[in-house]
Amino acid sequence: MASREIGVSPMYRILKKAGAERVSSESAEELRRATEDYALALARRSVELAGHARRKTVKAEDVRLSARPA
């Protein structure tokens, strides 16, 4: 079982903010999983960009560039 870095409670709040009247625990958990997967992929691309710039430090610009559509 993989460790969770993001809690499920914020996912309930996000779904409610998006207009959901009721939120199932399965939907909140699935949103958490999808969000973590996306964040991890974004972080990996950001680290790669920092490496290409010969830096060990990931900067905000690396994250912004990684988040841009291809």
mmCIF file as Biopython writes it, N, C-alpha, C and O atoms, coordinates in Angstrom:
data_model
#
loop_
_atom_site.group_PDB
_atom_site.id
_atom_site.type_symbol
_atom_site.label_atom_id
_atom_site.label_alt_id
_atom_site.label_comp_id
_atom_site.label_asym_id
_atom_site.label_entity_id
_atom_site.label_seq_id
_atom_site.pdbx_PDB_ins_code
_atom_site.Cartn_x
_atom_site.Cartn_y
_atom_site.Cartn_z
_atom_site.occupancy
_atom_site.B_iso_or_equiv
_atom_site.auth_seq_id
_atom_site.auth_asym_id
_atom_site.pdbx_PDB_model_num
ATOM 1   N N  . MET A ? 1  ? 0.840   -1.185 0.000   1.0 0.0 1  A 1 
ATOM 2   C CA . MET A ? 1  ? 0.000   0.000  0.000   1.0 0.0 1  A 1 
ATOM 3   C C  . MET A ? 1  ? 0.882   1.245  0.000   1.0 0.0 1  A 1 
ATOM 4   O O  . MET A ? 1  ? 1.787   1.364  0.826   1.0 0.0 1  A 1 
ATOM 5   N N  . ALA A ? 2  ? 0.628   2.152  -0.903  1.0 0.0 2  A 1 
ATOM 6   C CA . ALA A ? 2  ? 1.427   3.366  -1.024  1.0 0.0 2  A 1 
ATOM 7   C C  . ALA A ? 2  ? 1.038   4.355  0.071   1.0 0.0 2  A 1 
ATOM 8   O O  . ALA A ? 2  ? -0.115  4.431  0.495   1.0 0.0 2  A 1 
ATOM 9   N N  . SER A ? 3  ? 2.052   5.114  0.515   1.0 0.0 3  A 1 
ATOM 10  C CA . SER A ? 3  ? 1.754   6.120  1.529   1.0 0.0 3  A 1 
ATOM 11  C C  . SER A ? 3  ? 1.058   7.315  0.894   1.0 0.0 3  A 1 
ATOM 12  O O  . SER A ? 3  ? 1.276   7.637  -0.274  1.0 0.0 3  A 1 
ATOM 13  N N  . ARG A ? 4  ? 0.227   7.953  1.681   1.0 0.0 4  A 1 
ATOM 14  C CA . ARG A ? 4  ? -0.510  9.106  1.181   1.0 0.0 4  A 1 
ATOM 15  C C  . ARG A ? 4  ? 0.173   10.382 1.655   1.0 0.0 4  A 1 
ATOM 16  O O  . ARG A ? 4  ? 0.481   10.526 2.838   1.0 0.0 4  A 1 
ATOM 17  N N  . GLU A ? 5  ? 0.405   11.291 0.741   1.0 0.0 5  A 1 
ATOM 18  C CA . GLU A ? 5  ? 1.002   12.575 1.071   1.0 0.0 5  A 1 
ATOM 19  C C  . GLU A ? 5  ? -0.066  13.646 1.238   1.0 0.0 5  A 1 
ATOM 20  O O  . GLU A ? 5  ? 0.151   14.636 1.938   1.0 0.0 5  A 1 
ATOM 21  N N  . ILE A ? 6  ? -1.207  13.458 0.607   1.0 0.0 6  A 1 
ATOM 22  C CA . ILE A ? 6  ? -2.300  14.425 0.641   1.0 0.0 6  A 1 
ATOM 23  C C  . ILE A ? 6  ? -3.483  13.780 1.355   1.0 0.0 6  A 1 
ATOM 24  O O  . ILE A ? 6  ? -3.842  12.637 1.073   1.0 0.0 6  A 1 
ATOM 25  N N  . GLY A ? 7  ? -4.075  14.514 2.269   1.0 0.0 7  A 1 
ATOM 26  C CA . GLY A ? 7  ? -5.217  13.997 3.011   1.0 0.0 7  A 1 
ATOM 27  C C  . GLY A ? 7  ? -6.492  13.996 2.177   1.0 0.0 7  A 1 
ATOM 28  O O  . GLY A ? 7  ? -6.575  14.666 1.147   1.0 0.0 7  A 1 
ATOM 29  N N  . VAL A ? 8  ? -7.475  13.242 2.631   1.0 0.0 8  A 1 
ATOM 30  C CA . VAL A ? 8  ? -8.730  13.131 1.896   1.0 0.0 8  A 1 
ATOM 31  C C  . VAL A ? 8  ? -9.695  14.277 2.246   1.0 0.0 8  A 1 
ATOM 32  O O  . VAL A ? 8  ? -10.561 14.613 1.438   1.0 0.0 8  A 1 
ATOM 33  N N  . SER A ? 9  ? -9.559  14.870 3.420   1.0 0.0 9  A 1 
ATOM 34  C CA . SER A ? 9  ? -10.464 15.956 3.833   1.0 0.0 9  A 1 
ATOM 35  C C  . SER A ? 9  ? -10.455 17.141 2.861   1.0 0.0 9  A 1 
ATOM 36  O O  . SER A ? 9  ? -11.522 17.659 2.531   1.0 0.0 9  A 1 
ATOM 37  N N  . PRO A ? 10 ? -9.284  17.585 2.393   1.0 0.0 10 A 1 
ATOM 38  C CA . PRO A ? 10 ? -9.299  18.675 1.411   1.0 0.0 10 A 1 
ATOM 39  C C  . PRO A ? 10 ? -10.034 18.309 0.124   1.0 0.0 10 A 1 
ATOM 40  O O  . PRO A ? 10 ? -10.571 19.186 -0.552  1.0 0.0 10 A 1 
ATOM 41  N N  . MET A ? 11 ? -10.062 17.028 -0.216  1.0 0.0 11 A 1 
ATOM 42  C CA . MET A ? 11 ? -10.748 16.595 -1.429  1.0 0.0 11 A 1 
ATOM 43  C C  . MET A ? 11 ? -12.265 16.771 -1.294  1.0 0.0 11 A 1 
ATOM 44  O O  . MET A ? 11 ? -12.943 17.150 -2.249  1.0 0.0 11 A 1 
ATOM 45  N N  . TYR A ? 12 ? -12.785 16.491 -0.089  1.0 0.0 12 A 1 
ATOM 46  C CA . TYR A ? 12 ? -14.207 16.738 0.162   1.0 0.0 12 A 1 
ATOM 47  C C  . TYR A ? 12 ? -14.513 18.224 -0.046  1.0 0.0 12 A 1 
ATOM 48  O O  . TYR A ? 12 ? -15.496 18.583 -0.695  1.0 0.0 12 A 1 
ATOM 49  N N  . ARG A ? 13 ? -13.644 19.089 0.525   1.0 0.0 13 A 1 
ATOM 50  C CA . ARG A ? 13 ? -13.866 20.531 0.402   1.0 0.0 13 A 1 
ATOM 51  C C  . ARG A ? 13 ? -13.788 20.996 -1.044  1.0 0.0 13 A 1 
ATOM 52  O O  . ARG A ? 13 ? -14.576 21.841 -1.467  1.0 0.0 13 A 1 
ATOM 53  N N  . ILE A ? 14 ? -12.852 20.457 -1.799  1.0 0.0 14 A 1 
ATOM 54  C CA . ILE A ? 14 ? -12.711 20.832 -3.207  1.0 0.0 14 A 1 
ATOM 55  C C  . ILE A ? 14 ? -13.952 20.416 -3.996  1.0 0.0 14 A 1 
ATOM 56  O O  . ILE A ? 14 ? -14.473 21.194 -4.795  1.0 0.0 14 A 1 
ATOM 57  N N  . LEU A ? 15 ? -14.416 19.202 -3.772  1.0 0.0 15 A 1 
ATOM 58  C CA . LEU A ? 15 ? -15.615 18.737 -4.469  1.0 0.0 15 A 1 
ATOM 59  C C  . LEU A ? 15 ? -16.831 19.591 -4.103  1.0 0.0 15 A 1 
ATOM 60  O O  . LEU A ? 15 ? -17.664 19.886 -4.960  1.0 0.0 15 A 1 
ATOM 61  N N  . LYS A ? 16 ? -16.933 19.984 -2.836  1.0 0.0 16 A 1 
ATOM 62  C CA . LYS A ? 16 ? -18.035 20.848 -2.402  1.0 0.0 16 A 1 
ATOM 63  C C  . LYS A ? 16 ? -17.919 22.220 -3.073  1.0 0.0 16 A 1 
ATOM 64  O O  . LYS A ? 16 ? -18.918 22.776 -3.530  1.0 0.0 16 A 1 
ATOM 65  N N  . LYS A ? 17 ? -16.689 22.768 -3.131  1.0 0.0 17 A 1 
ATOM 66  C CA . LYS A ? 17 ? -16.464 24.054 -3.798  1.0 0.0 17 A 1 
ATOM 67  C C  . LYS A ? 17 ? -16.837 23.993 -5.266  1.0 0.0 17 A 1 
ATOM 68  O O  . LYS A ? 17 ? -17.275 24.986 -5.847  1.0 0.0 17 A 1 
ATOM 69  N N  . ALA A ? 18 ? -16.661 22.822 -5.865  1.0 0.0 18 A 1 
ATOM 70  C CA . ALA A ? 18 ? -16.974 22.626 -7.279  1.0 0.0 18 A 1 
ATOM 71  C C  . ALA A ? 18 ? -18.479 22.505 -7.508  1.0 0.0 18 A 1 
ATOM 72  O O  . ALA A ? 18 ? -18.936 22.457 -8.650  1.0 0.0 18 A 1 
ATOM 73  N N  . GLY A ? 19 ? -19.249 22.457 -6.416  1.0 0.0 19 A 1 
ATOM 74  C CA . GLY A ? 19 ? -20.693 22.437 -6.562  1.0 0.0 19 A 1 
ATOM 75  C C  . GLY A ? 19 ? -21.395 21.162 -6.140  1.0 0.0 19 A 1 
ATOM 76  O O  . GLY A ? 19 ? -22.619 21.073 -6.245  1.0 0.0 19 A 1 
ATOM 77  N N  . ALA A ? 20 ? -20.648 20.166 -5.662  1.0 0.0 20 A 1 
ATOM 78  C CA . ALA A ? 20 ? -21.284 18.916 -5.243  1.0 0.0 20 A 1 
ATOM 79  C C  . ALA A ? 20 ? -22.090 19.138 -3.962  1.0 0.0 20 A 1 
ATOM 80  O O  . ALA A ? 20 ? -21.600 19.738 -3.006  1.0 0.0 20 A 1 
ATOM 81  N N  . GLU A ? 21 ? -23.325 18.650 -3.957  1.0 0.0 21 A 1 
ATOM 82  C CA . GLU A ? 21 ? -24.135 18.732 -2.745  1.0 0.0 21 A 1 
ATOM 83  C C  . GLU A ? 21 ? -23.715 17.657 -1.751  1.0 0.0 21 A 1 
ATOM 84  O O  . GLU A ? 21 ? -23.619 17.900 -0.548  1.0 0.0 21 A 1 
ATOM 85  N N  . ARG A ? 22 ? -23.468 16.470 -2.281  1.0 0.0 22 A 1 
ATOM 86  C CA . ARG A ? 22 ? -23.034 15.346 -1.454  1.0 0.0 22 A 1 
ATOM 87  C C  . ARG A ? 22 ? -21.820 14.710 -2.108  1.0 0.0 22 A 1 
ATOM 88  O O  . ARG A ? 22 ? -21.689 14.707 -3.332  1.0 0.0 22 A 1 
ATOM 89  N N  . VAL A ? 23 ? -20.929 14.169 -1.275  1.0 0.0 23 A 1 
ATOM 90  C CA . VAL A ? 23 ? -19.680 13.593 -1.775  1.0 0.0 23 A 1 
ATOM 91  C C  . VAL A ? 23 ? -19.488 12.221 -1.148  1.0 0.0 23 A 1 
ATOM 92  O O  . VAL A ? 23 ? -19.497 12.086 0.075   1.0 0.0 23 A 1 
ATOM 93  N N  . SER A ? 24 ? -19.316 11.209 -1.982  1.0 0.0 24 A 1 
ATOM 94  C CA . SER A ? 24 ? -19.067 9.871  -1.447  1.0 0.0 24 A 1 
ATOM 95  C C  . SER A ? 24 ? -17.599 9.754  -1.043  1.0 0.0 24 A 1 
ATOM 96  O O  . SER A ? 24 ? -16.733 10.453 -1.570  1.0 0.0 24 A 1 
ATOM 97  N N  . SER A ? 25 ? -17.346 8.865  -0.109  1.0 0.0 25 A 1 
ATOM 98  C CA . SER A ? 25 ? -15.961 8.662  0.332   1.0 0.0 25 A 1 
ATOM 99  C C  . SER A ? 25 ? -15.105 8.133  -0.814  1.0 0.0 25 A 1 
ATOM 100 O O  . SER A ? 25 ? -13.916 8.442  -0.903  1.0 0.0 25 A 1 
ATOM 101 N N  . GLU A ? 26 ? -15.719 7.328  -1.699  1.0 0.0 26 A 1 
ATOM 102 C CA . GLU A ? 26 ? -14.973 6.788  -2.836  1.0 0.0 26 A 1 
ATOM 103 C C  . GLU A ? 26 ? -14.550 7.891  -3.804  1.0 0.0 26 A 1 
ATOM 104 O O  . GLU A ? 26 ? -13.447 7.852  -4.350  1.0 0.0 26 A 1 
ATOM 105 N N  . SER A ? 27 ? -15.426 8.875  -4.015  1.0 0.0 27 A 1 
ATOM 106 C CA . SER A ? 27 ? -15.079 9.950  -4.942  1.0 0.0 27 A 1 
ATOM 107 C C  . SER A ? 27 ? -13.975 10.838 -4.365  1.0 0.0 27 A 1 
ATOM 108 O O  . SER A ? 27 ? -13.076 11.264 -5.089  1.0 0.0 27 A 1 
ATOM 109 N N  . ALA A ? 28 ? -14.045 11.114 -3.069  1.0 0.0 28 A 1 
ATOM 110 C CA . ALA A ? 28 ? -12.999 11.919 -2.430  1.0 0.0 28 A 1 
ATOM 111 C C  . ALA A ? 28 ? -11.669 11.179 -2.474  1.0 0.0 28 A 1 
ATOM 112 O O  . ALA A ? 28 ? -10.631 11.790 -2.732  1.0 0.0 28 A 1 
ATOM 113 N N  . GLU A ? 29 ? -11.685 9.885  -2.229  1.0 0.0 29 A 1 
ATOM 114 C CA . GLU A ? 29 ? -10.456 9.081  -2.278  1.0 0.0 29 A 1 
ATOM 115 C C  . GLU A ? 29 ? -9.900  9.030  -3.696  1.0 0.0 29 A 1 
ATOM 116 O O  . GLU A ? 29 ? -8.686  9.107  -3.883  1.0 0.0 29 A 1 
ATOM 117 N N  . GLU A ? 30 ? -10.757 8.902  -4.685  1.0 0.0 30 A 1 
ATOM 118 C CA . GLU A ? 30 ? -10.300 8.858  -6.080  1.0 0.0 30 A 1 
ATOM 119 C C  . GLU A ? 30 ? -9.706  10.200 -6.495  1.0 0.0 30 A 1 
ATOM 120 O O  . GLU A ? 30 ? -8.697  10.237 -7.200  1.0 0.0 30 A 1 
ATOM 121 N N  . LEU A ? 31 ? -10.313 11.294 -6.069  1.0 0.0 31 A 1 
ATOM 122 C CA . LEU A ? 31 ? -9.757  12.617 -6.363  1.0 0.0 31 A 1 
ATOM 123 C C  . LEU A ? 31 ? -8.401  12.781 -5.687  1.0 0.0 31 A 1 
ATOM 124 O O  . LEU A ? 31 ? -7.479  13.349 -6.274  1.0 0.0 31 A 1 
ATOM 125 N N  . ARG A ? 32 ? -8.274  12.290 -4.461  1.0 0.0 32 A 1 
ATOM 126 C CA . ARG A ? 32 ? -6.991  12.344 -3.754  1.0 0.0 32 A 1 
ATOM 127 C C  . ARG A ? 32 ? -5.922  11.572 -4.529  1.0 0.0 32 A 1 
ATOM 128 O O  . ARG A ? 32 ? -4.806  12.058 -4.714  1.0 0.0 32 A 1 
ATOM 129 N N  . ARG A ? 33 ? -6.272  10.369 -4.979  1.0 0.0 33 A 1 
ATOM 130 C CA . ARG A ? 33 ? -5.321  9.544  -5.713  1.0 0.0 33 A 1 
ATOM 131 C C  . ARG A ? 33 ? -4.904  10.218 -7.013  1.0 0.0 33 A 1 
ATOM 132 O O  . ARG A ? 33 ? -3.719  10.270 -7.339  1.0 0.0 33 A 1 
ATOM 133 N N  . ALA A ? 34 ? -5.887  10.739 -7.758  1.0 0.0 34 A 1 
ATOM 134 C CA . ALA A ? 34 ? -5.595  11.402 -9.029  1.0 0.0 34 A 1 
ATOM 135 C C  . ALA A ? 34 ? -4.747  12.656 -8.815  1.0 0.0 34 A 1 
ATOM 136 O O  . ALA A ? 34 ? -3.834  12.938 -9.592  1.0 0.0 34 A 1 
ATOM 137 N N  . THR A ? 35 ? -5.055  13.399 -7.763  1.0 0.0 35 A 1 
ATOM 138 C CA . THR A ? 35 ? -4.299  14.617 -7.457  1.0 0.0 35 A 1 
ATOM 139 C C  . THR A ? 35 ? -2.861  14.278 -7.100  1.0 0.0 35 A 1 
ATOM 140 O O  . THR A ? 35 ? -1.931  14.948 -7.550  1.0 0.0 35 A 1 
ATOM 141 N N  . GLU A ? 36 ? -2.676  13.239 -6.291  1.0 0.0 36 A 1 
ATOM 142 C CA . GLU A ? 36 ? -1.323  12.814 -5.930  1.0 0.0 36 A 1 
ATOM 143 C C  . GLU A ? 36 ? -0.549  12.327 -7.147  1.0 0.0 36 A 1 
ATOM 144 O O  . GLU A ? 36 ? 0.630   12.644 -7.300  1.0 0.0 36 A 1 
ATOM 145 N N  . ASP A ? 37 ? -1.199  11.564 -8.007  1.0 0.0 37 A 1 
ATOM 146 C CA . ASP A ? 37 ? -0.534  11.075 -9.220  1.0 0.0 37 A 1 
ATOM 147 C C  . ASP A ? 37 ? -0.086  12.240 -10.094 1.0 0.0 37 A 1 
ATOM 148 O O  . ASP A ? 37 ? 1.035   12.250 -10.603 1.0 0.0 37 A 1 
ATOM 149 N N  . TYR A ? 38 ? -0.978  13.231 -10.267 1.0 0.0 38 A 1 
ATOM 150 C CA . TYR A ? 38 ? -0.645  14.395 -11.082 1.0 0.0 38 A 1 
ATOM 151 C C  . TYR A ? 38 ? 0.498   15.188 -10.443 1.0 0.0 38 A 1 
ATOM 152 O O  . TYR A ? 38 ? 1.436   15.595 -11.128 1.0 0.0 38 A 1 
ATOM 153 N N  . ALA A ? 39 ? 0.415   15.405 -9.127  1.0 0.0 39 A 1 
ATOM 154 C CA . ALA A ? 39 ? 1.444   16.175 -8.426  1.0 0.0 39 A 1 
ATOM 155 C C  . ALA A ? 39 ? 2.804   15.483 -8.511  1.0 0.0 39 A 1 
ATOM 156 O O  . ALA A ? 39 ? 3.824   16.151 -8.679  1.0 0.0 39 A 1 
ATOM 157 N N  . LEU A ? 40 ? 2.832   14.172 -8.400  1.0 0.0 40 A 1 
ATOM 158 C CA . LEU A ? 40 ? 4.085   13.439 -8.483  1.0 0.0 40 A 1 
ATOM 159 C C  . LEU A ? 40 ? 4.682   13.536 -9.890  1.0 0.0 40 A 1 
ATOM 160 O O  . LEU A ? 40 ? 5.889   13.731 -10.038 1.0 0.0 40 A 1 
ATOM 161 N N  . ALA A ? 41 ? 3.858   13.405 -10.904 1.0 0.0 41 A 1 
ATOM 162 C CA . ALA A ? 41 ? 4.341   13.537 -12.286 1.0 0.0 41 A 1 
ATOM 163 C C  . ALA A ? 41 ? 4.864   14.950 -12.537 1.0 0.0 41 A 1 
ATOM 164 O O  . ALA A ? 41 ? 5.896   15.123 -13.186 1.0 0.0 41 A 1 
ATOM 165 N N  . LEU A ? 42 ? 4.168   15.947 -12.033 1.0 0.0 42 A 1 
ATOM 166 C CA . LEU A ? 42 ? 4.590   17.343 -12.174 1.0 0.0 42 A 1 
ATOM 167 C C  . LEU A ? 42 ? 5.916   17.578 -11.453 1.0 0.0 42 A 1 
ATOM 168 O O  . LEU A ? 42 ? 6.803   18.250 -11.980 1.0 0.0 42 A 1 
ATOM 169 N N  . ALA A ? 43 ? 6.046   17.032 -10.265 1.0 0.0 43 A 1 
ATOM 170 C CA . ALA A ? 43 ? 7.288   17.176 -9.499  1.0 0.0 43 A 1 
ATOM 171 C C  . ALA A ? 43 ? 8.451   16.509 -10.228 1.0 0.0 43 A 1 
ATOM 172 O O  . ALA A ? 43 ? 9.551   17.060 -10.271 1.0 0.0 43 A 1 
ATOM 173 N N  . ARG A ? 44 ? 8.220   15.334 -10.798 1.0 0.0 44 A 1 
ATOM 174 C CA . ARG A ? 44 ? 9.294   14.648 -11.536 1.0 0.0 44 A 1 
ATOM 175 C C  . ARG A ? 44 ? 9.751   15.464 -12.741 1.0 0.0 44 A 1 
ATOM 176 O O  . ARG A ? 44 ? 10.948  15.577 -13.002 1.0 0.0 44 A 1 
ATOM 177 N N  . ARG A ? 45 ? 8.781   16.042 -13.485 1.0 0.0 45 A 1 
ATOM 178 C CA . ARG A ? 45 ? 9.150   16.894 -14.627 1.0 0.0 45 A 1 
ATOM 179 C C  . ARG A ? 45 ? 9.907   18.131 -14.159 1.0 0.0 45 A 1 
ATOM 180 O O  . ARG A ? 45 ? 10.837  18.579 -14.829 1.0 0.0 45 A 1 
ATOM 181 N N  . SER A ? 46 ? 9.516   18.682 -13.022 1.0 0.0 46 A 1 
ATOM 182 C CA . SER A ? 46 ? 10.175  19.865 -12.475 1.0 0.0 46 A 1 
ATOM 183 C C  . SER A ? 46 ? 11.621  19.555 -12.082 1.0 0.0 46 A 1 
ATOM 184 O O  . SER A ? 46 ? 12.525  20.347 -12.349 1.0 0.0 46 A 1 
ATOM 185 N N  . VAL A ? 47 ? 11.831  18.411 -11.455 1.0 0.0 47 A 1 
ATOM 186 C CA . VAL A ? 47 ? 13.181  17.993 -11.078 1.0 0.0 47 A 1 
ATOM 187 C C  . VAL A ? 47 ? 14.032  17.786 -12.331 1.0 0.0 47 A 1 
ATOM 188 O O  . VAL A ? 47 ? 15.209  18.145 -12.359 1.0 0.0 47 A 1 
ATOM 189 N N  . GLU A ? 48 ? 13.431  17.211 -13.353 1.0 0.0 48 A 1 
ATOM 190 C CA . GLU A ? 48 ? 14.143  16.999 -14.611 1.0 0.0 48 A 1 
ATOM 191 C C  . GLU A ? 48 ? 14.565  18.341 -15.232 1.0 0.0 48 A 1 
ATOM 192 O O  . GLU A ? 48 ? 15.693  18.484 -15.705 1.0 0.0 48 A 1 
ATOM 193 N N  . LEU A ? 49 ? 13.664  19.307 -15.227 1.0 0.0 49 A 1 
ATOM 194 C CA . LEU A ? 49 ? 14.000  20.631 -15.768 1.0 0.0 49 A 1 
ATOM 195 C C  . LEU A ? 49 ? 15.129  21.285 -14.976 1.0 0.0 49 A 1 
ATOM 196 O O  . LEU A ? 49 ? 16.030  21.884 -15.563 1.0 0.0 49 A 1 
ATOM 197 N N  . ALA A ? 50 ? 15.088  21.176 -13.664 1.0 0.0 50 A 1 
ATOM 198 C CA . ALA A ? 50 ? 16.160  21.736 -12.836 1.0 0.0 50 A 1 
ATOM 199 C C  . ALA A ? 50 ? 17.487  21.051 -13.173 1.0 0.0 50 A 1 
ATOM 200 O O  . ALA A ? 50 ? 18.526  21.706 -13.252 1.0 0.0 50 A 1 
ATOM 201 N N  . GLY A ? 51 ? 17.447  19.749 -13.367 1.0 0.0 51 A 1 
ATOM 202 C CA . GLY A ? 51 ? 18.661  19.009 -13.728 1.0 0.0 51 A 1 
ATOM 203 C C  . GLY A ? 51 ? 19.221  19.448 -15.070 1.0 0.0 51 A 1 
ATOM 204 O O  . GLY A ? 51 ? 20.437  19.561 -15.230 1.0 0.0 51 A 1 
ATOM 205 N N  . HIS A ? 52 ? 18.336  19.698 -16.044 1.0 0.0 52 A 1 
ATOM 206 C CA . HIS A ? 52 ? 18.795  20.171 -17.354 1.0 0.0 52 A 1 
ATOM 207 C C  . HIS A ? 52 ? 19.453  21.537 -17.247 1.0 0.0 52 A 1 
ATOM 208 O O  . HIS A ? 52 ? 20.334  21.875 -18.038 1.0 0.0 52 A 1 
ATOM 209 N N  . ALA A ? 53 ? 19.021  22.322 -16.265 1.0 0.0 53 A 1 
ATOM 210 C CA . ALA A ? 53 ? 19.616  23.644 -16.039 1.0 0.0 53 A 1 
ATOM 211 C C  . ALA A ? 53 ? 20.833  23.549 -15.115 1.0 0.0 53 A 1 
ATOM 212 O O  . ALA A ? 53 ? 21.372  24.563 -14.673 1.0 0.0 53 A 1 
ATOM 213 N N  . ARG A ? 54 ? 21.251  22.317 -14.835 1.0 0.0 54 A 1 
ATOM 214 C CA . ARG A ? 54 ? 22.401  22.040 -13.970 1.0 0.0 54 A 1 
ATOM 215 C C  . ARG A ? 54 ? 22.223  22.623 -12.565 1.0 0.0 54 A 1 
ATOM 216 O O  . ARG A ? 54 ? 23.151  23.175 -11.973 1.0 0.0 54 A 1 
ATOM 217 N N  . ARG A ? 55 ? 20.993  22.480 -12.057 1.0 0.0 55 A 1 
ATOM 218 C CA . ARG A ? 55 ? 20.687  22.910 -10.700 1.0 0.0 55 A 1 
ATOM 219 C C  . ARG A ? 55 ? 20.174  21.735 -9.898  1.0 0.0 55 A 1 
ATOM 220 O O  . ARG A ? 55 ? 19.553  20.819 -10.437 1.0 0.0 55 A 1 
ATOM 221 N N  . LYS A ? 56 ? 20.440  21.772 -8.603  1.0 0.0 56 A 1 
ATOM 222 C CA . LYS A ? 56 ? 19.864  20.780 -7.694  1.0 0.0 56 A 1 
ATOM 223 C C  . LYS A ? 56 ? 18.587  21.306 -7.061  1.0 0.0 56 A 1 
ATOM 224 O O  . LYS A ? 56 ? 17.781  20.543 -6.528  1.0 0.0 56 A 1 
ATOM 225 N N  . THR A ? 57 ? 18.414  22.619 -7.128  1.0 0.0 57 A 1 
ATOM 226 C CA . THR A ? 57 ? 17.246  23.260 -6.529  1.0 0.0 57 A 1 
ATOM 227 C C  . THR A ? 57 ? 16.138  23.409 -7.561  1.0 0.0 57 A 1 
ATOM 228 O O  . THR A ? 57 ? 16.351  23.962 -8.640  1.0 0.0 57 A 1 
ATOM 229 N N  . VAL A ? 58 ? 14.959  22.914 -7.222  1.0 0.0 58 A 1 
ATOM 230 C CA . VAL A ? 58 ? 13.789  23.087 -8.086  1.0 0.0 58 A 1 
ATOM 231 C C  . VAL A ? 58 ? 13.202  24.457 -7.774  1.0 0.0 58 A 1 
ATOM 232 O O  . VAL A ? 58 ? 12.900  24.763 -6.621  1.0 0.0 58 A 1 
ATOM 233 N N  . LYS A ? 59 ? 13.045  25.271 -8.798  1.0 0.0 59 A 1 
ATOM 234 C CA . LYS A ? 59 ? 12.511  26.621 -8.629  1.0 0.0 59 A 1 
ATOM 235 C C  . LYS A ? 59 ? 11.059  26.669 -9.103  1.0 0.0 59 A 1 
ATOM 236 O O  . LYS A ? 59 ? 10.578  25.771 -9.794  1.0 0.0 59 A 1 
ATOM 237 N N  . ALA A ? 60 ? 10.383  27.739 -8.711  1.0 0.0 60 A 1 
ATOM 238 C CA . ALA A ? 60 ? 8.982   27.920 -9.091  1.0 0.0 60 A 1 
ATOM 239 C C  . ALA A ? 60 ? 8.829   27.900 -10.609 1.0 0.0 60 A 1 
ATOM 240 O O  . ALA A ? 60 ? 7.844   27.372 -11.125 1.0 0.0 60 A 1 
ATOM 241 N N  . GLU A ? 61 ? 9.774   28.458 -11.311 1.0 0.0 61 A 1 
ATOM 242 C CA . GLU A ? 61 ? 9.711   28.487 -12.783 1.0 0.0 61 A 1 
ATOM 243 C C  . GLU A ? 61 ? 9.734   27.067 -13.367 1.0 0.0 61 A 1 
ATOM 244 O O  . GLU A ? 61 ? 9.084   26.803 -14.379 1.0 0.0 61 A 1 
ATOM 245 N N  . ASP A ? 62 ? 10.471  26.167 -12.741 1.0 0.0 62 A 1 
ATOM 246 C CA . ASP A ? 62 ? 10.491  24.768 -13.191 1.0 0.0 62 A 1 
ATOM 247 C C  . ASP A ? 62 ? 9.093   24.159 -13.077 1.0 0.0 62 A 1 
ATOM 248 O O  . ASP A ? 62 ? 8.639   23.445 -13.970 1.0 0.0 62 A 1 
ATOM 249 N N  . VAL A ? 63 ? 8.427   24.451 -11.975 1.0 0.0 63 A 1 
ATOM 250 C CA . VAL A ? 63 ? 7.081   23.917 -11.757 1.0 0.0 63 A 1 
ATOM 251 C C  . VAL A ? 63 ? 6.111   24.541 -12.758 1.0 0.0 63 A 1 
ATOM 252 O O  . VAL A ? 63 ? 5.280   23.845 -13.341 1.0 0.0 63 A 1 
ATOM 253 N N  . ARG A ? 64 ? 6.220   25.865 -12.956 1.0 0.0 64 A 1 
ATOM 254 C CA . ARG A ? 64 ? 5.339   26.531 -13.926 1.0 0.0 64 A 1 
ATOM 255 C C  . ARG A ? 64 ? 5.527   25.949 -15.318 1.0 0.0 64 A 1 
ATOM 256 O O  . ARG A ? 64 ? 4.549   25.681 -16.016 1.0 0.0 64 A 1 
ATOM 257 N N  . LEU A ? 65 ? 6.776   25.751 -15.727 1.0 0.0 65 A 1 
ATOM 258 C CA . LEU A ? 65 ? 7.039   25.185 -17.053 1.0 0.0 65 A 1 
ATOM 259 C C  . LEU A ? 65 ? 6.532   23.753 -17.152 1.0 0.0 65 A 1 
ATOM 260 O O  . LEU A ? 65 ? 6.030   23.342 -18.199 1.0 0.0 65 A 1 
ATOM 261 N N  . SER A ? 66 ? 6.658   23.002 -16.084 1.0 0.0 66 A 1 
ATOM 262 C CA . SER A ? 66 ? 6.192   21.615 -16.082 1.0 0.0 66 A 1 
ATOM 263 C C  . SER A ? 66 ? 4.682   21.528 -16.175 1.0 0.0 66 A 1 
ATOM 264 O O  . SER A ? 66 ? 4.145   20.567 -16.725 1.0 0.0 66 A 1 
ATOM 265 N N  . ALA A ? 67 ? 3.993   22.528 -15.642 1.0 0.0 67 A 1 
ATOM 266 C CA . ALA A ? 67 ? 2.529   22.508 -15.614 1.0 0.0 67 A 1 
ATOM 267 C C  . ALA A ? 67 ? 1.916   22.949 -16.940 1.0 0.0 67 A 1 
ATOM 268 O O  . ALA A ? 67 ? 0.716   22.778 -17.155 1.0 0.0 67 A 1 
ATOM 269 N N  . ARG A ? 68 ? 2.726   23.510 -17.822 1.0 0.0 68 A 1 
ATOM 270 C CA . ARG A ? 68 ? 2.209   23.963 -19.112 1.0 0.0 68 A 1 
ATOM 271 C C  . ARG A ? 68 ? 1.820   22.773 -19.977 1.0 0.0 68 A 1 
ATOM 272 O O  . ARG A ? 68 ? 2.480   21.734 -19.952 1.0 0.0 68 A 1 
ATOM 273 N N  . PRO A ? 69 ? 0.746   22.931 -20.742 1.0 0.0 69 A 1 
ATOM 274 C CA . PRO A ? 69 ? 0.364   21.851 -21.660 1.0 0.0 69 A 1 
ATOM 275 C C  . PRO A ? 69 ? 1.457   21.629 -22.711 1.0 0.0 69 A 1 
ATOM 276 O O  . PRO A ? 69 ? 2.116   22.576 -23.140 1.0 0.0 69 A 1 
ATOM 277 N N  . ALA A ? 70 ? 1.637   20.413 -23.107 1.0 0.0 70 A 1 
ATOM 278 C CA . ALA A ? 70 ? 2.692   20.081 -24.081 1.0 0.0 70 A 1 
ATOM 279 C C  . ALA A ? 70 ? 2.356   20.564 -25.467 1.0 0.0 70 A 1 
ATOM 280 O O  . ALA A ? 70 ? 3.138   20.364 -26.397 1.0 0.0 70 A 1 
#
